Amino acid sequence: VCYEFTRVVGKHLKEFFEALDRFSPNLMDLFRKKRGLSGQLLTDCQTKTTEPTDIRCLRLQGLPVVLGDDPSAFFHNRLG
Protein backbone atom coordinates (compact mmCIF):
# COMPACT_ATOMS: atom_id res chain seq x y z
CA VAL A 1 0.00 0.00 0.00
CA CYS A 2 2.79 2.42 0.93
CA TYR A 3 4.67 1.75 -2.30
CA GLU A 4 1.56 2.23 -4.44
CA PHE A 5 0.67 5.45 -2.62
CA THR A 6 4.18 6.79 -3.21
CA ARG A 7 4.04 5.76 -6.87
CA VAL A 8 0.69 7.46 -7.51
CA VAL A 9 1.05 10.55 -5.31
CA GLY A 10 4.81 11.05 -5.30
CA LYS A 11 4.96 11.38 -1.53
CA HIS A 12 5.46 8.82 1.21
CA LEU A 13 2.28 7.73 2.99
CA LYS A 14 3.89 8.35 6.38
CA GLU A 15 4.64 11.97 5.41
CA PHE A 16 1.05 12.40 4.23
CA PHE A 17 -0.33 11.15 7.55
CA GLU A 18 2.09 13.34 9.52
CA ALA A 19 0.93 16.41 7.59
CA LEU A 20 -2.72 15.44 8.04
CA ASP A 21 -2.16 15.08 11.79
CA ARG A 22 -0.37 18.43 11.91
CA PHE A 23 -3.23 20.22 10.11
CA SER A 24 -6.11 18.42 11.89
CA PRO A 25 -6.68 21.17 14.51
CA ASN A 26 -6.86 23.82 11.77
CA LEU A 27 -9.29 21.69 9.76
CA MET A 28 -11.49 21.31 12.84
CA ASP A 29 -11.56 25.10 13.30
CA LEU A 30 -12.50 25.50 9.64
CA PHE A 31 -15.24 22.87 9.93
CA ARG A 32 -16.70 24.63 13.00
CA LYS A 33 -16.80 28.02 11.23
CA LYS A 34 -18.73 26.78 8.19
CA ARG A 35 -22.41 27.73 8.05
CA GLY A 36 -25.40 26.63 6.00
CA LEU A 37 -25.51 23.34 4.12
CA SER A 38 -21.73 22.95 4.29
CA GLY A 39 -21.86 23.34 8.07
CA GLN A 40 -24.56 20.70 8.33
CA LEU A 41 -22.54 18.26 6.23
CA LEU A 42 -19.44 18.91 8.34
CA THR A 43 -21.23 18.18 11.62
CA ASP A 44 -20.36 14.49 11.26
CA CYS A 45 -16.70 15.42 10.84
CA GLN A 46 -16.64 17.06 14.26
CA THR A 47 -17.16 13.83 16.17
CA LYS A 48 -15.20 13.67 19.40
CA THR A 49 -12.73 10.80 19.20
CA THR A 50 -9.14 10.23 20.21
CA GLU A 51 -8.43 7.38 17.79
CA PRO A 52 -5.90 8.70 15.21
CA THR A 53 -7.32 6.62 12.36
CA ASP A 54 -10.86 7.89 13.02
CA ILE A 55 -9.63 11.49 13.21
CA ARG A 56 -7.81 11.15 9.89
CA CYS A 57 -10.83 9.60 8.18
CA LEU A 58 -13.19 12.29 9.46
CA ARG A 59 -10.91 15.11 8.31
CA LEU A 60 -10.48 13.59 4.86
CA GLN A 61 -14.24 13.14 4.54
CA GLY A 62 -14.74 16.83 5.32
CA LEU A 63 -12.32 18.14 2.70
CA PRO A 64 -14.65 17.84 -0.32
CA VAL A 65 -17.36 19.73 1.57
CA VAL A 66 -14.96 22.58 2.35
CA LEU A 67 -13.79 22.59 -1.27
CA GLY A 68 -17.37 22.75 -2.55
CA ASP A 69 -17.42 19.28 -4.13
CA ASP A 70 -20.06 16.58 -3.79
CA PRO A 71 -18.75 14.34 -0.99
CA SER A 72 -20.68 11.32 -2.27
CA ALA A 73 -18.87 11.50 -5.62
CA PHE A 74 -15.49 12.48 -4.19
CA PHE A 75 -14.50 9.17 -2.58
CA HIS A 76 -14.94 5.71 -4.00
CA ASN A 77 -14.89 2.83 -1.54
CA ARG A 78 -13.29 -0.31 -2.90
CA LEU A 79 -14.35 -3.11 -0.59
CA GLY A 80 -14.19 -6.77 -1.34
Secondary structure, 3 states (H helix, E strand, C coil): CHHHHHHHHCCCHHHHHHHHHHHHHHHHHHHHHCCHHHHHHHHHHHCCCCCHHHHHHHHHHHHHHHHCCCHHHHCCCCCC
